[in-house]
Amino acid sequence: IRMIRSIVGYLLAIITVLMVLQIYGVDVSSMLAGVGIVSIIIGLALQDVLKDIFRGFDIVSDNYFAIGDVMTFGENTGQVTSISLRTTKIQDINTNNTISIANRNISQVELVSDTIYLNIPMPYEVPVEKAEKILKSTIGDIKKDKNVIDAKLLGLNKLNDSSMDYLFSINCSPNLKLLTRRKALRTIVTALEKNKIAIPYPQLDLHKK
């Protein structure tokens, strides 16, 4: 901002001097044209900077996101570590690398929710009541994870060719979703193993004439 103010100040000072010279009869038309061209060039050079600054004001005033939120930008998912008028910085949750995002590109950013959805397949051979009883019993074990805020069995979600899918929802901090997902899947698979239920997989039946 200081740089922009300085440039604008210099241009106004130059234009003022040229106008005074013109009042005293000095032909400054060519110089004024030159100043105009320079102004256009500087304006084009600074347009991205201005876009970043204006977008930065929008981010702060409209509370688009805050430090600590997790967002996705392109192939990177990270936690917001700083917000300035020109850039927003995130720390990638997979690599710990710091990524600077120009505020003019903020429309390409997606906030990551705190909810994980898991589809767990169950074989048709297992009665619905038994399947739901076993899956509900895993909720308490999933909640034992200190990263889990809440966990629910939402119910039967899909009927596949070789399995019934049951849907879980698990809430946790967005930057811990990958770790929490792995732990929850392990808990569910362990419960199925204890009940001697094999996770179904696609099968192909061949009939020979």
C-alpha positions in Angstrom: 0.0 0.0 0.0 2.8 2.4 0.8 4.4 1.7 -2.5 1.1 2.5 -4.3 0.7 5.7 -2.4 4.2 6.8 -3.2 3.8 6.2 -6.9 0.4 8.0 -7.0 2.0 10.9 -5.0 4.9 11.2 -7.5 2.5 11.2 -10.4 0.3 13.9 -8.9 3.3 16.0 -8.1 4.6 15.7 -11.7 1.1 16.5 -13.2 0.8 19.6 -10.8 4.2 20.9 -11.9 3.3 20.4 -15.6 0.0 22.3 -15.1 1.8 25.2 -13.5 4.2 25.3 -16.4 1.3 25.3 -18.8 -0.2 28.3 -17.0 3.0 30.2 -17.5 2.9 29.5 -21.3 5.1 26.5 -21.5 3.9 23.8 -24.0 3.7 20.7 -21.9 1.2 18.7 -24.0 3.8 16.1 -25.1 5.0 15.7 -21.5 1.4 15.3 -20.2 0.9 12.6 -22.8 4.0 10.9 -21.7 2.9 11.0 -18.1 -0.4 9.5 -19.2 1.3 6.6 -20.9 3.5 6.0 -17.8 0.4 6.0 -15.6 -1.3 3.4 -17.8 1.8 1.2 -17.7 2.1 1.5 -14.0 -1.6 0.8 -13.6 -1.3 -2.4 -15.7 1.7 -3.5 -13.7 -0.1 -3.0 -10.4 -3.5 -4.5 -11.3 -2.7 -7.9 -9.8 -1.4 -6.2 -6.7 -4.6 -4.2 -6.4 -6.7 -7.3 -7.0 -4.9 -9.1 -4.2 -5.4 -6.1 -1.8 -9.1 -5.6 -2.6 -9.7 -9.4 -2.3 -7.8 -9.3 1.0 -10.2 -6.7 2.3 -13.1 -8.9 1.3 -11.6 -11.9 3.1 -11.2 -10.0 6.3 -14.5 -8.1 6.2 -16.7 -10.9 5.1 -15.0 -13.6 7.2 -14.4 -16.0 4.3 -12.2 -18.1 6.6 -10.0 -17.7 9.6 -6.6 -18.8 10.9 -6.9 -22.5 11.8 -9.4 -23.4 9.1 -8.5 -26.1 6.7 -8.8 -25.5 2.9 -8.1 -27.1 -0.4 -6.3 -25.2 -3.2 -5.6 -27.3 -6.3 -3.9 -30.5 -5.1 -2.9 -29.0 -1.7 -4.9 -29.3 1.5 -3.7 -27.3 4.4 -4.4 -25.3 7.6 -4.5 -21.5 7.3 -1.5 -20.0 9.1 -1.7 -16.4 8.1 -3.9 -13.9 6.2 -2.6 -10.6 4.8 -3.9 -8.1 2.3 -2.0 -9.7 -0.5 -1.6 -13.4 0.3 -3.1 -16.2 2.4 -0.7 -18.9 3.7 -1.5 -22.5 4.4 0.6 -25.4 5.8 0.0 -28.6 3.8 -1.3 -31.3 6.1 0.5 -34.0 4.1 4.0 -32.4 3.6 4.1 -29.6 6.2 5.1 -27.3 3.3 4.0 -23.7 3.5 2.0 -22.5 0.4 1.3 -18.9 -0.4 -2.0 -18.2 -2.2 -2.5 -14.9 -3.9 -5.7 -13.4 -2.6 -7.0 -12.8 -6.2 -7.1 -16.7 -6.5 -9.2 -17.2 -3.4 -12.3 -18.1 -5.4 -10.5 -21.4 -6.2 -10.2 -22.3 -2.5 -12.6 -24.8 -0.9 -13.1 -25.0 2.9 -12.8 -28.5 4.2 -15.6 -29.6 6.5 -15.1 -31.4 9.8 -17.2 -34.5 8.8 -15.9 -37.8 7.4 -18.4 -40.2 5.7 -17.6 -43.9 5.5 -19.5 -46.5 3.5 -19.1 -49.9 5.1 -20.1 -52.9 3.0 -21.9 -55.8 4.8 -22.8 -59.2 3.2 -26.5 -59.9 2.4 -26.1 -63.1 4.5 -26.1 -61.0 7.7 -29.6 -60.0 8.8 -30.2 -56.2 8.9 -30.9 -56.1 12.6 -27.7 -58.0 13.4 -25.6 -55.9 11.0 -26.9 -52.6 12.6 -26.4 -54.0 16.1 -22.7 -54.8 15.4 -22.0 -51.5 13.6 -23.7 -49.5 16.4 -21.5 -51.2 18.9 -18.4 -49.8 17.1 -19.6 -46.2 17.7 -18.4 -46.2 21.3 -15.0 -47.6 20.2 -14.6 -44.9 17.5 -15.4 -42.2 20.0 -12.6 -43.4 22.2 -10.2 -41.7 19.8 -9.4 -38.4 21.3 -9.5 -36.7 17.9 -13.2 -37.7 17.4 -15.8 -35.1 18.3 -18.8 -37.2 17.4 -19.7 -40.4 15.5 -23.0 -41.8 14.2 -24.3 -44.7 12.2 -26.6 -43.0 9.7 -28.1 -46.3 8.5 -28.4 -48.4 5.3 -27.1 -46.3 2.4 -26.9 -48.4 -0.7 -27.7 -51.9 -2.1 -24.9 -53.2 -4.2 -24.7 -56.4 -6.3 -22.8 -58.2 -3.5 -23.2 -56.1 -0.4 -25.3 -53.6 1.6 -23.5 -50.3 2.4 -24.0 -48.7 5.8 -23.1 -45.0 6.2 -21.1 -43.6 9.1 -20.5 -39.9 9.9 -17.5 -39.0 12.0 -16.7 -35.4 13.1 -13.1 -34.3 13.9 -10.7 -31.5 13.3 -10.3 -31.1 9.5 -6.5 -31.3 9.7 -6.8 -34.7 11.4 -9.3 -36.3 8.9 -6.9 -38.7 7.3 -5.6 -40.1 10.6 -9.1 -40.3 12.1 -10.4 -42.0 9.0 -7.7 -44.7 9.2 -8.3 -45.3 12.9 -12.1 -45.5 12.4 -11.7 -48.0 9.5 -9.4 -50.2 11.6 -11.9 -50.1 14.5 -14.8 -51.2 12.2 -12.8 -54.0 10.5 -11.7 -55.3 13.9 -15.3 -55.4 15.0 -16.4 -57.3 11.9 -13.5 -59.8 12.4 -14.6 -60.4 16.0 -18.0 -61.3 14.8 -16.6 -63.5 12.0 -18.1 -61.3 9.2 -16.1 -61.2 6.0 -16.1 -57.9 4.2 -17.8 -58.6 0.8 -16.1 -58.0 -2.5 -17.3 -58.1 -6.1 -17.7 -61.6 -7.4 -18.3 -63.1 -10.8 -20.5 -66.2 -11.2 -19.7 -68.4 -14.2 -22.3 -70.8 -15.4 -21.0 -73.6 -17.6 -23.5 -75.3 -20.0 
